[in-house]
Amino acid sequence: MKPNGTAFAAVALSLLAGSTGVAAAQTSGDAAQRIDADCSAIQNATMALKPIHVAQISGTWRVFAEGDWAAAEETHKSVVFADVWKQGNAPAWVSAHSFNANGDQRAVQLCFRQADGTLERAKQAATAPDLDAAAAETAYFAPDGSVIQKTALFEVNDPAIAKKVADLPFYSVLP
């Protein structure tokens, strides 16, 4: 019995398509693991340093000293706070949280590539402590800003996310 060429081609194409999907999933998973490792290394290197504290109050971003930061953080009304850690001269790690008029908190954590200042990973959570919890929504980004992989509820259009270090709303006030 001769194999049917059309059936054989269809099976081969479906196997190829299936394996391509698996390869793509493995590739994005591998990329996410590499990014997590890179961001962990950045976090470990920068957390020993003091962060630069910035806050947006009444629409203006400014740098705060340690004592002033603690007092400002107690306001909890329509304010945005960010801690910025630099690696060399460039911001590498940003942890930001905001409070709306009702006092509800929202937090983001950004990890930037040191080679080109592009966003590598972003996390979103209801509170700053939740950023390190397993329930944090996470997205991984390619250097061109496209999403490699994300969790289901990650908000890609979150205005707190900057795709490049220079796009951070407070970048111009950083020392």
MODELLER restraints for C-alpha pairs under 7 A, 6 or more apart:
rsr = mdl.restraints
at = mdl.atoms
rsr.add(forms.Gaussian(group=physical.xy_distance, feature=features.Distance(at['CA:28:A'], at['CA:148:A']), mean=5.98, stdev=0.5))
rsr.add(forms.Gaussian(group=physical.xy_distance, feature=features.Distance(at['CA:28:A'], at['CA:149:A']), mean=6.25, stdev=0.5))
rsr.add(forms.Gaussian(group=physical.xy_distance, feature=features.Distance(at['CA:32:A'], at['CA:140:A']), mean=6.19, stdev=0.5))
rsr.add(forms.Gaussian(group=physical.xy_distance, feature=features.Distance(at['CA:35:A'], at['CA:120:A']), mean=6.62, stdev=0.5))
rsr.add(forms.Gaussian(group=physical.xy_distance, feature=features.Distance(at['CA:39:A'], at['CA:111:A']), mean=6.02, stdev=0.5))
rsr.add(forms.Gaussian(group=physical.xy_distance, feature=features.Distance(at['CA:43:A'], at['CA:93:A']), mean=6.83, stdev=0.5))
rsr.add(forms.Gaussian(group=physical.xy_distance, feature=features.Distance(at['CA:46:A'], at['CA:85:A']), mean=5.92, stdev=0.5))
rsr.add(forms.Gaussian(group=physical.xy_distance, feature=features.Distance(at['CA:46:A'], at['CA:86:A']), mean=6.71, stdev=0.5))
rsr.add(forms.Gaussian(group=physical.xy_distance, feature=features.Distance(at['CA:46:A'], at['CA:87:A']), mean=6.45, stdev=0.5))
rsr.add(forms.Gaussian(group=physical.xy_distance, feature=features.Distance(at['CA:51:A'], at['CA:83:A']), mean=5.53, stdev=0.5))
rsr.add(forms.Gaussian(group=physical.xy_distance, feature=features.Distance(at['CA:51:A'], at['CA:84:A']), mean=5.19, stdev=0.5))
rsr.add(forms.Gaussian(group=physical.xy_distance, feature=features.Distance(at['CA:51:A'], at['CA:85:A']), mean=4.84, stdev=0.5))
rsr.add(forms.Gaussian(group=physical.xy_distance, feature=features.Distance(at['CA:52:A'], at['CA:83:A']), mean=5.61, stdev=0.5))
rsr.add(forms.Gaussian(group=physical.xy_distance, feature=features.Distance(at['CA:52:A'], at['CA:84:A']), mean=5.02, stdev=0.5))
rsr.add(forms.Gaussian(group=physical.xy_distance, feature=features.Distance(at['CA:52:A'], at['CA:85:A']), mean=6.41, stdev=0.5))
rsr.add(forms.Gaussian(group=physical.xy_distance, feature=features.Distance(at['CA:53:A'], at['CA:63:A']), mean=5.72, stdev=0.5))
rsr.add(forms.Gaussian(group=physical.xy_distance, feature=features.Distance(at['CA:53:A'], at['CA:64:A']), mean=5.38, stdev=0.5))
rsr.add(forms.Gaussian(group=physical.xy_distance, feature=features.Distance(at['CA:53:A'], at['CA:69:A']), mean=6.85, stdev=0.5))
rsr.add(forms.Gaussian(group=physical.xy_distance, feature=features.Distance(at['CA:53:A'], at['CA:82:A']), mean=5.95, stdev=0.5))
rsr.add(forms.Gaussian(group=physical.xy_distance, feature=features.Distance(at['CA:53:A'], at['CA:83:A']), mean=4.81, stdev=0.5))
rsr.add(forms.Gaussian(group=physical.xy_distance, feature=features.Distance(at['CA:53:A'], at['CA:84:A']), mean=6.51, stdev=0.5))
rsr.add(forms.Gaussian(group=physical.xy_distance, feature=features.Distance(at['CA:54:A'], at['CA:61:A']), mean=6.64, stdev=0.5))
rsr.add(forms.Gaussian(group=physical.xy_distance, feature=features.Distance(at['CA:54:A'], at['CA:62:A']), mean=5.47, stdev=0.5))
rsr.add(forms.Gaussian(group=physical.xy_distance, feature=features.Distance(at['CA:54:A'], at['CA:63:A']), mean=4.37, stdev=0.5))
rsr.add(forms.Gaussian(group=physical.xy_distance, feature=features.Distance(at['CA:54:A'], at['CA:64:A']), mean=5.69, stdev=0.5))
rsr.add(forms.Gaussian(group=physical.xy_distance, feature=features.Distance(at['CA:54:A'], at['CA:81:A']), mean=5.92, stdev=0.5))
rsr.add(forms.Gaussian(group=physical.xy_distance, feature=features.Distance(at['CA:54:A'], at['CA:82:A']), mean=5.29, stdev=0.5))
rsr.add(forms.Gaussian(group=physical.xy_distance, feature=features.Distance(at['CA:54:A'], at['CA:83:A']), mean=6.47, stdev=0.5))
rsr.add(forms.Gaussian(group=physical.xy_distance, feature=features.Distance(at['CA:55:A'], at['CA:61:A']), mean=5.48, stdev=0.5))
rsr.add(forms.Gaussian(group=physical.xy_distance, feature=features.Distance(at['CA:55:A'], at['CA:62:A']), mean=5.75, stdev=0.5))
rsr.add(forms.Gaussian(group=physical.xy_distance, feature=features.Distance(at['CA:55:A'], at['CA:63:A']), mean=6.66, stdev=0.5))
rsr.add(forms.Gaussian(group=physical.xy_distance, feature=features.Distance(at['CA:55:A'], at['CA:80:A']), mean=5.47, stdev=0.5))
rsr.add(forms.Gaussian(group=physical.xy_distance, feature=features.Distance(at['CA:55:A'], at['CA:81:A']), mean=4.35, stdev=0.5))
rsr.add(forms.Gaussian(group=physical.xy_distance, feature=features.Distance(at['CA:55:A'], at['CA:82:A']), mean=6.14, stdev=0.5))
rsr.add(forms.Gaussian(group=physical.xy_distance, feature=features.Distance(at['CA:56:A'], at['CA:62:A']), mean=6.59, stdev=0.5))
rsr.add(forms.Gaussian(group=physical.xy_distance, feature=features.Distance(at['CA:56:A'], at['CA:79:A']), mean=5.86, stdev=0.5))
rsr.add(forms.Gaussian(group=physical.xy_distance, feature=features.Distance(at['CA:56:A'], at['CA:80:A']), mean=5.12, stdev=0.5))
rsr.add(forms.Gaussian(group=physical.xy_distance, feature=features.Distance(at['CA:56:A'], at['CA:81:A']), mean=6.56, stdev=0.5))
rsr.add(forms.Gaussian(group=physical.xy_distance, feature=features.Distance(at['CA:57:A'], at['CA:79:A']), mean=5.42, stdev=0.5))
rsr.add(forms.Gaussian(group=physical.xy_distance, feature=features.Distance(at['CA:61:A'], at['CA:170:A']), mean=5.90, stdev=0.5))
rsr.add(forms.Gaussian(group=physical.xy_distance, feature=features.Distance(at['CA:62:A'], at['CA:173:A']), mean=6.27, stdev=0.5))
rsr.add(forms.Gaussian(group=physical.xy_distance, feature=features.Distance(at['CA:63:A'], at['CA:173:A']), mean=6.82, stdev=0.5))
rsr.add(forms.Gaussian(group=physical.xy_distance, feature=features.Distance(at['CA:76:A'], at['CA:99:A']), mean=5.53, stdev=0.5))
rsr.add(forms.Gaussian(group=physical.xy_distance, feature=features.Distance(at['CA:76:A'], at['CA:103:A']), mean=5.47, stdev=0.5))
rsr.add(forms.Gaussian(group=physical.xy_distance, feature=features.Distance(at['CA:77:A'], at['CA:99:A']), mean=5.64, stdev=0.5))
rsr.add(forms.Gaussian(group=physical.xy_distance, feature=features.Distance(at['CA:77:A'], at['CA:100:A']), mean=5.78, stdev=0.5))
rsr.add(forms.Gaussian(group=physical.xy_distance, feature=features.Distance(at['CA:77:A'], at['CA:101:A']), mean=5.02, stdev=0.5))
rsr.add(forms.Gaussian(group=physical.xy_distance, feature=features.Distance(at['CA:77:A'], at['CA:103:A']), mean=5.69, stdev=0.5))
rsr.add(forms.Gaussian(group=physical.xy_distance, feature=features.Distance(at['CA:78:A'], at['CA:99:A']), mean=5.22, stdev=0.5))
rsr.add(forms.Gaussian(group=physical.xy_distance, feature=features.Distance(at['CA:78:A'], at['CA:100:A']), mean=4.42, stdev=0.5))
rsr.add(forms.Gaussian(group=physical.xy_distance, feature=features.Distance(at['CA:78:A'], at['CA:101:A']), mean=4.97, stdev=0.5))
rsr.add(forms.Gaussian(group=physical.xy_distance, feature=features.Distance(at['CA:79:A'], at['CA:98:A']), mean=5.64, stdev=0.5))
rsr.add(forms.Gaussian(group=physical.xy_distance, feature=features.Distance(at['CA:79:A'], at['CA:99:A']), mean=5.53, stdev=0.5))
rsr.add(forms.Gaussian(group=physical.xy_distance, feature=features.Distance(at['CA:79:A'], at['CA:100:A']), mean=6.95, stdev=0.5))
rsr.add(forms.Gaussian(group=physical.xy_distance, feature=features.Distance(at['CA:80:A'], at['CA:97:A']), mean=5.89, stdev=0.5))
rsr.add(forms.Gaussian(group=physical.xy_distance, feature=features.Distance(at['CA:80:A'], at['CA:98:A']), mean=4.18, stdev=0.5))
rsr.add(forms.Gaussian(group=physical.xy_distance, feature=features.Distance(at['CA:80:A'], at['CA:99:A']), mean=6.55, stdev=0.5))
rsr.add(forms.Gaussian(group=physical.xy_distance, feature=features.Distance(at['CA:81:A'], at['CA:96:A']), mean=5.48, stdev=0.5))
rsr.add(forms.Gaussian(group=physical.xy_distance, feature=features.Distance(at['CA:81:A'], at['CA:97:A']), mean=5.41, stdev=0.5))
rsr.add(forms.Gaussian(group=physical.xy_distance, feature=features.Distance(at['CA:81:A'], at['CA:98:A']), mean=6.05, stdev=0.5))
rsr.add(forms.Gaussian(group=physical.xy_distance, feature=features.Distance(at['CA:82:A'], at['CA:94:A']), mean=6.65, stdev=0.5))
rsr.add(forms.Gaussian(group=physical.xy_distance, feature=features.Distance(at['CA:82:A'], at['CA:95:A']), mean=5.60, stdev=0.5))
rsr.add(forms.Gaussian(group=physical.xy_distance, feature=features.Distance(at['CA:82:A'], at['CA:96:A']), mean=3.99, stdev=0.5))
rsr.add(forms.Gaussian(group=physical.xy_distance, feature=features.Distance(at['CA:82:A'], at['CA:97:A']), mean=6.42, stdev=0.5))
rsr.add(forms.Gaussian(group=physical.xy_distance, feature=features.Distance(at['CA:83:A'], at['CA:94:A']), mean=5.71, stdev=0.5))
rsr.add(forms.Gaussian(group=physical.xy_distance, feature=features.Distance(at['CA:83:A'], at['CA:95:A']), mean=5.27, stdev=0.5))
rsr.add(forms.Gaussian(group=physical.xy_distance, feature=features.Distance(at['CA:83:A'], at['CA:96:A']), mean=6.20, stdev=0.5))
rsr.add(forms.Gaussian(group=physical.xy_distance, feature=features.Distance(at['CA:84:A'], at['CA:91:A']), mean=6.39, stdev=0.5))
rsr.add(forms.Gaussian(group=physical.xy_distance, feature=features.Distance(at['CA:84:A'], at['CA:93:A']), mean=5.93, stdev=0.5))
rsr.add(forms.Gaussian(group=physical.xy_distance, feature=features.Distance(at['CA:84:A'], at['CA:94:A']), mean=4.65, stdev=0.5))
rsr.add(forms.Gaussian(group=physical.xy_distance, feature=features.Distance(at['CA:84:A'], at['CA:95:A']), mean=6.69, stdev=0.5))
rsr.add(forms.Gaussian(group=physical.xy_distance, feature=features.Distance(at['CA:85:A'], at['CA:91:A']), mean=5.72, stdev=0.5))
rsr.add(forms.Gaussian(group=physical.xy_distance, feature=features.Distance(at['CA:85:A'], at['CA:92:A']), mean=5.98, stdev=0.5))
rsr.add(forms.Gaussian(group=physical.xy_distance, feature=features.Distance(at['CA:85:A'], at['CA:93:A']), mean=5.18, stdev=0.5))
rsr.add(forms.Gaussian(group=physical.xy_distance, feature=features.Distance(at['CA:85:A'], at['CA:94:A']), mean=6.41, stdev=0.5))
rsr.add(forms.Gaussian(group=physical.xy_distance, feature=features.Distance(at['CA:86:A'], at['CA:92:A']), mean=5.19, stdev=0.5))
rsr.add(forms.Gaussian(group=physical.xy_distance, feature=features.Distance(at['CA:86:A'], at['CA:93:A']), mean=6.83, stdev=0.5))
rsr.add(forms.Gaussian(group=physical.xy_distance, feature=features.Distance(at['CA:91:A'], at['CA:165:A']), mean=6.66, stdev=0.5))
rsr.add(forms.Gaussian(group=physical.xy_distance, feature=features.Distance(at['CA:92:A'], at['CA:111:A']), mean=5.93, stdev=0.5))
rsr.add(forms.Gaussian(group=physical.xy_distance, feature=features.Distance(at['CA:92:A'], at['CA:112:A']), mean=5.00, stdev=0.5))
rsr.add(forms.Gaussian(group=physical.xy_distance, feature=features.Distance(at['CA:92:A'], at['CA:113:A']), mean=6.97, stdev=0.5))
rsr.add(forms.Gaussian(group=physical.xy_distance, feature=features.Distance(at['CA:92:A'], at['CA:114:A']), mean=6.65, stdev=0.5))
rsr.add(forms.Gaussian(group=physical.xy_distance, feature=features.Distance(at['CA:93:A'], at['CA:110:A']), mean=5.77, stdev=0.5))
rsr.add(forms.Gaussian(group=physical.xy_distance, feature=features.Distance(at['CA:93:A'], at['CA:111:A']), mean=4.83, stdev=0.5))
rsr.add(forms.Gaussian(group=physical.xy_distance, feature=features.Distance(at['CA:93:A'], at['CA:112:A']), mean=6.38, stdev=0.5))
rsr.add(forms.Gaussian(group=physical.xy_distance, feature=features.Distance(at['CA:94:A'], at['CA:109:A']), mean=5.60, stdev=0.5))
rsr.add(forms.Gaussian(group=physical.xy_distance, feature=features.Distance(at['CA:94:A'], at['CA:110:A']), mean=5.03, stdev=0.5))
rsr.add(forms.Gaussian(group=physical.xy_distance, feature=features.Distance(at['CA:94:A'], at['CA:111:A']), mean=6.64, stdev=0.5))
rsr.add(forms.Gaussian(group=physical.xy_distance, feature=features.Distance(at['CA:95:A'], at['CA:108:A']), mean=5.98, stdev=0.5))
rsr.add(forms.Gaussian(group=physical.xy_distance, feature=features.Distance(at['CA:95:A'], at['CA:109:A']), mean=4.42, stdev=0.5))
rsr.add(forms.Gaussian(group=physical.xy_distance, feature=features.Distance(at['CA:95:A'], at['CA:110:A']), mean=6.45, stdev=0.5))
rsr.add(forms.Gaussian(group=physical.xy_distance, feature=features.Distance(at['CA:96:A'], at['CA:107:A']), mean=5.65, stdev=0.5))
rsr.add(forms.Gaussian(group=physical.xy_distance, feature=features.Distance(at['CA:96:A'], at['CA:108:A']), mean=5.34, stdev=0.5))
rsr.add(forms.Gaussian(group=physical.xy_distance, feature=features.Distance(at['CA:96:A'], at['CA:109:A']), mean=6.25, stdev=0.5))
rsr.add(forms.Gaussian(group=physical.xy_distance, feature=features.Distance(at['CA:97:A'], at['CA:105:A']), mean=6.69, stdev=0.5))
rsr.add(forms.Gaussian(group=physical.xy_distance, feature=features.Distance(at['CA:97:A'], at['CA:106:A']), mean=5.46, stdev=0.5))
rsr.add(forms.Gaussian(group=physical.xy_distance, feature=features.Distance(at['CA:97:A'], at['CA:107:A']), mean=4.08, stdev=0.5))
rsr.add(forms.Gaussian(group=physical.xy_distance, feature=features.Distance(at['CA:97:A'], at['CA:108:A']), mean=6.28, stdev=0.5))
rsr.add(forms.Gaussian(group=physical.xy_distance, feature=features.Distance(at['CA:97:A'], at['CA:128:A']), mean=6.39, stdev=0.5))
rsr.add(forms.Gaussian(group=physical.xy_distance, feature=features.Distance(at['CA:98:A'], at['CA:105:A']), mean=5.51, stdev=0.5))
rsr.add(forms.Gaussian(group=physical.xy_distance, feature=features.Distance(at['CA:98:A'], at['CA:106:A']), mean=5.35, stdev=0.5))
rsr.add(forms.Gaussian(group=physical.xy_distance, feature=features.Distance(at['CA:98:A'], at['CA:107:A']), mean=6.44, stdev=0.5))
rsr.add(forms.Gaussian(group=physical.xy_distance, feature=features.Distance(at['CA:99:A'], at['CA:105:A']), mean=4.56, stdev=0.5))
rsr.add(forms.Gaussian(group=physical.xy_distance, feature=features.Distance(at['CA:99:A'], at['CA:106:A']), mean=6.58, stdev=0.5))
rsr.add(forms.Gaussian(group=physical.xy_distance, feature=features.Distance(at['CA:105:A'], at['CA:126:A']), mean=6.01, stdev=0.5))
rsr.add(forms.Gaussian(group=physical.xy_distance, feature=features.Distance(at['CA:105:A'], at['CA:127:A']), mean=5.74, stdev=0.5))
rsr.add(forms.Gaussian(group=physical.xy_distance, feature=features.Distance(at['CA:106:A'], at['CA:125:A']), mean=6.29, stdev=0.5))
rsr.add(forms.Gaussian(group=physical.xy_distance, feature=features.Distance(at['CA:106:A'], at['CA:126:A']), mean=4.67, stdev=0.5))
rsr.add(forms.Gaussian(group=physical.xy_distance, feature=features.Distance(at['CA:106:A'], at['CA:127:A']), mean=5.53, stdev=0.5))
rsr.add(forms.Gaussian(group=physical.xy_distance, feature=features.Distance(at['CA:107:A'], at['CA:124:A']), mean=5.80, stdev=0.5))
rsr.add(forms.Gaussian(group=physical.xy_distance, feature=features.Distance(at['CA:107:A'], at['CA:125:A']), mean=5.27, stdev=0.5))
rsr.add(forms.Gaussian(group=physical.xy_distance, feature=features.Distance(at['CA:107:A'], at['CA:126:A']), mean=5.85, stdev=0.5))
rsr.add(forms.Gaussian(group=physical.xy_distance, feature=features.Distance(at['CA:107:A'], at['CA:127:A']), mean=5.31, stdev=0.5))
rsr.add(forms.Gaussian(group=physical.xy_distance, feature=features.Distance(at['CA:107:A'], at['CA:128:A']), mean=5.22, stdev=0.5))
rsr.add(forms.Gaussian(group=physical.xy_distance, feature=features.Distance(at['CA:108:A'], at['CA:122:A']), mean=6.95, stdev=0.5))
rsr.add(forms.Gaussian(group=physical.xy_distance, feature=features.Distance(at['CA:108:A'], at['CA:123:A']), mean=5.47, stdev=0.5))
rsr.add(forms.Gaussian(group=physical.xy_distance, feature=features.Distance(at['CA:108:A'], at['CA:124:A']), mean=4.57, stdev=0.5))
rsr.add(forms.Gaussian(group=physical.xy_distance, feature=features.Distance(at['CA:108:A'], at['CA:125:A']), mean=6.46, stdev=0.5))
rsr.add(forms.Gaussian(group=physical.xy_distance, feature=features.Distance(at['CA:109:A'], at['CA:122:A']), mean=5.61, stdev=0.5))
rsr.add(forms.Gaussian(group=physical.xy_distance, feature=features.Distance(at['CA:109:A'], at['CA:123:A']), mean=5.07, stdev=0.5))
rsr.add(forms.Gaussian(group=physical.xy_distance, feature=features.Distance(at['CA:109:A'], at['CA:124:A']), mean=6.66, stdev=0.5))
rsr.add(forms.Gaussian(group=physical.xy_distance, feature=features.Distance(at['CA:109:A'], at['CA:131:A']), mean=6.89, stdev=0.5))
rsr.add(forms.Gaussian(group=physical.xy_distance, feature=features.Distance(at['CA:110:A'], at['CA:119:A']), mean=7.00, stdev=0.5))
rsr.add(forms.Gaussian(group=physical.xy_distance, feature=features.Distance(at['CA:110:A'], at['CA:121:A']), mean=5.98, stdev=0.5))
rsr.add(forms.Gaussian(group=physical.xy_distance, feature=features.Distance(at['CA:110:A'], at['CA:122:A']), mean=4.66, stdev=0.5))
rsr.add(forms.Gaussian(group=physical.xy_distance, feature=features.Distance(at['CA:110:A'], at['CA:123:A']), mean=6.65, stdev=0.5))
rsr.add(forms.Gaussian(group=physical.xy_distance, feature=features.Distance(at['CA:111:A'], at['CA:119:A']), mean=6.10, stdev=0.5))
rsr.add(forms.Gaussian(group=physical.xy_distance, feature=features.Distance(at['CA:111:A'], at['CA:120:A']), mean=5.57, stdev=0.5))
rsr.add(forms.Gaussian(group=physical.xy_distance, feature=features.Distance(at['CA:111:A'], at['CA:121:A']), mean=5.24, stdev=0.5))
rsr.add(forms.Gaussian(group=physical.xy_distance, feature=features.Distance(at['CA:111:A'], at['CA:122:A']), mean=6.45, stdev=0.5))
rsr.add(forms.Gaussian(group=physical.xy_distance, feature=features.Distance(at['CA:112:A'], at['CA:118:A']), mean=5.43, stdev=0.5))
rsr.add(forms.Gaussian(group=physical.xy_distance, feature=features.Distance(at['CA:112:A'], at['CA:119:A']), mean=4.46, stdev=0.5))
rsr.add(forms.Gaussian(group=physical.xy_distance, feature=features.Distance(at['CA:112:A'], at['CA:120:A']), mean=5.13, stdev=0.5))
rsr.add(forms.Gaussian(group=physical.xy_distance, feature=features.Distance(at['CA:112:A'], at['CA:165:A']), mean=6.98, stdev=0.5))
rsr.add(forms.Gaussian(group=physical.xy_distance, feature=features.Distance(at['CA:113:A'], at['CA:119:A']), mean=6.23, stdev=0.5))
rsr.add(forms.Gaussian(group=physical.xy_distance, feature=features.Distance(at['CA:113:A'], at['CA:120:A']), mean=5.79, stdev=0.5))
rsr.add(forms.Gaussian(group=physical.xy_distance, feature=features.Distance(at['CA:117:A'], at['CA:164:A']), mean=5.61, stdev=0.5))
rsr.add(forms.Gaussian(group=physical.xy_distance, feature=features.Distance(at['CA:117:A'], at['CA:165:A']), mean=5.29, stdev=0.5))
rsr.add(forms.Gaussian(group=physical.xy_distance, feature=features.Distance(at['CA:118:A'], at['CA:143:A']), mean=5.69, stdev=0.5))
rsr.add(forms.Gaussian(group=physical.xy_distance, feature=features.Distance(at['CA:118:A'], at['CA:163:A']), mean=5.83, stdev=0.5))
rsr.add(forms.Gaussian(group=physical.xy_distance, feature=features.Distance(at['CA:118:A'], at['CA:164:A']), mean=4.36, stdev=0.5))
rsr.add(forms.Gaussian(group=physical.xy_distance, feature=features.Distance(at['CA:118:A'], at['CA:165:A']), mean=6.33, stdev=0.5))
rsr.add(forms.Gaussian(group=physical.xy_distance, feature=features.Distance(at['CA:119:A'], at['CA:141:A']), mean=6.30, stdev=0.5))
rsr.add(forms.Gaussian(group=physical.xy_distance, feature=features.Distance(at['CA:119:A'], at['CA:163:A']), mean=4.92, stdev=0.5))
rsr.add(forms.Gaussian(group=physical.xy_distance, feature=features.Distance(at['CA:119:A'], at['CA:164:A']), mean=5.60, stdev=0.5))
rsr.add(forms.Gaussian(group=physical.xy_distance, feature=features.Distance(at['CA:120:A'], at['CA:140:A']), mean=5.89, stdev=0.5))
rsr.add(forms.Gaussian(group=physical.xy_distance, feature=features.Distance(at['CA:120:A'], at['CA:141:A']), mean=5.04, stdev=0.5))
rsr.add(forms.Gaussian(group=physical.xy_distance, feature=features.Distance(at['CA:120:A'], at['CA:142:A']), mean=6.73, stdev=0.5))
rsr.add(forms.Gaussian(group=physical.xy_distance, feature=features.Distance(at['CA:121:A'], at['CA:139:A']), mean=5.75, stdev=0.5))
rsr.add(forms.Gaussian(group=physical.xy_distance, feature=features.Distance(at['CA:121:A'], at['CA:140:A']), mean=4.57, stdev=0.5))
rsr.add(forms.Gaussian(group=physical.xy_distance, feature=features.Distance(at['CA:121:A'], at['CA:141:A']), mean=5.99, stdev=0.5))
rsr.add(forms.Gaussian(group=physical.xy_distance, feature=features.Distance(at['CA:122:A'], at['CA:138:A']), mean=5.73, stdev=0.5))
rsr.add(forms.Gaussian(group=physical.xy_distance, feature=features.Distance(at['CA:122:A'], at['CA:139:A']), mean=5.43, stdev=0.5))
rsr.add(forms.Gaussian(group=physical.xy_distance, feature=features.Distance(at['CA:122:A'], at['CA:140:A']), mean=6.68, stdev=0.5))
rsr.add(forms.Gaussian(group=physical.xy_distance, feature=features.Distance(at['CA:123:A'], at['CA:131:A']), mean=6.34, stdev=0.5))
rsr.add(forms.Gaussian(group=physical.xy_distance, feature=features.Distance(at['CA:123:A'], at['CA:136:A']), mean=6.16, stdev=0.5))
rsr.add(forms.Gaussian(group=physical.xy_distance, feature=features.Distance(at['CA:123:A'], at['CA:137:A']), mean=5.49, stdev=0.5))
rsr.add(forms.Gaussian(group=physical.xy_distance, feature=features.Distance(at['CA:123:A'], at['CA:138:A']), mean=4.44, stdev=0.5))
rsr.add(forms.Gaussian(group=physical.xy_distance, feature=features.Distance(at['CA:123:A'], at['CA:139:A']), mean=6.59, stdev=0.5))
rsr.add(forms.Gaussian(group=physical.xy_distance, feature=features.Distance(at['CA:124:A'], at['CA:131:A']), mean=6.34, stdev=0.5))
rsr.add(forms.Gaussian(group=physical.xy_distance, feature=features.Distance(at['CA:124:A'], at['CA:136:A']), mean=5.68, stdev=0.5))
rsr.add(forms.Gaussian(group=physical.xy_distance, feature=features.Distance(at['CA:124:A'], at['CA:137:A']), mean=5.08, stdev=0.5))
rsr.add(forms.Gaussian(group=physical.xy_distance, feature=features.Distance(at['CA:124:A'], at['CA:138:A']), mean=6.49, stdev=0.5))
rsr.add(forms.Gaussian(group=physical.xy_distance, feature=features.Distance(at['CA:125:A'], at['CA:131:A']), mean=5.41, stdev=0.5))
rsr.add(forms.Gaussian(group=physical.xy_distance, feature=features.Distance(at['CA:125:A'], at['CA:136:A']), mean=5.16, stdev=0.5))
rsr.add(forms.Gaussian(group=physical.xy_distance, feature=features.Distance(at['CA:125:A'], at['CA:137:A']), mean=6.47, stdev=0.5))
rsr.add(forms.Gaussian(group=physical.xy_distance, feature=features.Distance(at['CA:130:A'], at['CA:136:A']), mean=6.28, stdev=0.5))
rsr.add(forms.Gaussian(group=physical.xy_distance, feature=features.Distance(at['CA:137:A'], at['CA:151:A']), mean=5.72, stdev=0.5))
rsr.add(forms.Gaussian(group=physical.xy_distance, feature=features.Distance(at['CA:137:A'], at['CA:153:A']), mean=6.31, stdev=0.5))
rsr.add(forms.Gaussian(group=physical.xy_distance, feature=features.Distance(at['CA:137:A'], at['CA:154:A']), mean=5.06, stdev=0.5))
rsr.add(forms.Gaussian(group=physical.xy_distance, feature=features.Distance(at['CA:138:A'], at['CA:150:A']), mean=5.61, stdev=0.5))
rsr.add(forms.Gaussian(group=physical.xy_distance, feature=features.Distance(at['CA:138:A'], at['CA:151:A']), mean=5.61, stdev=0.5))
rsr.add(forms.Gaussian(group=physical.xy_distance, feature=features.Distance(at['CA:138:A'], at['CA:154:A']), mean=6.13, stdev=0.5))
rsr.add(forms.Gaussian(group=physical.xy_distance, feature=features.Distance(at['CA:139:A'], at['CA:147:A']), mean=6.79, stdev=0.5))
rsr.add(forms.Gaussian(group=physical.xy_distance, feature=features.Distance(at['CA:139:A'], at['CA:149:A']), mean=5.74, stdev=0.5))
rsr.add(forms.Gaussian(group=physical.xy_distance, feature=features.Distance(at['CA:139:A'], at['CA:150:A']), mean=4.03, stdev=0.5))
rsr.add(forms.Gaussian(group=physical.xy_distance, feature=features.Distance(at['CA:139:A'], at['CA:151:A']), mean=6.46, stdev=0.5))
rsr.add(forms.Gaussian(group=physical.xy_distance, feature=features.Distance(at['CA:139:A'], at['CA:154:A']), mean=6.76, stdev=0.5))
rsr.add(forms.Gaussian(group=physical.xy_distance, feature=features.Distance(at['CA:140:A'], at['CA:147:A']), mean=5.87, stdev=0.5))
rsr.add(forms.Gaussian(group=physical.xy_distance, feature=features.Distance(at['CA:140:A'], at['CA:148:A']), mean=5.38, stdev=0.5))
rsr.add(forms.Gaussian(group=physical.xy_distance, feature=features.Distance(at['CA:140:A'], at['CA:149:A']), mean=5.34, stdev=0.5))
rsr.add(forms.Gaussian(group=physical.xy_distance, feature=features.Distance(at['CA:140:A'], at['CA:150:A']), mean=6.24, stdev=0.5))
rsr.add(forms.Gaussian(group=physical.xy_distance, feature=features.Distance(at['CA:141:A'], at['CA:147:A']), mean=4.58, stdev=0.5))
rsr.add(forms.Gaussian(group=physical.xy_distance, feature=features.Distance(at['CA:141:A'], at['CA:148:A']), mean=5.26, stdev=0.5))
rsr.add(forms.Gaussian(group=physical.xy_distance, feature=features.Distance(at['CA:142:A'], at['CA:148:A']), mean=6.11, stdev=0.5))
rsr.add(forms.Gaussian(group=physical.xy_distance, feature=features.Distance(at['CA:145:A'], at['CA:163:A']), mean=5.89, stdev=0.5))
rsr.add(forms.Gaussian(group=physical.xy_distance, feature=features.Distance(at['CA:162:A'], at['CA:168:A']), mean=5.46, stdev=0.5))
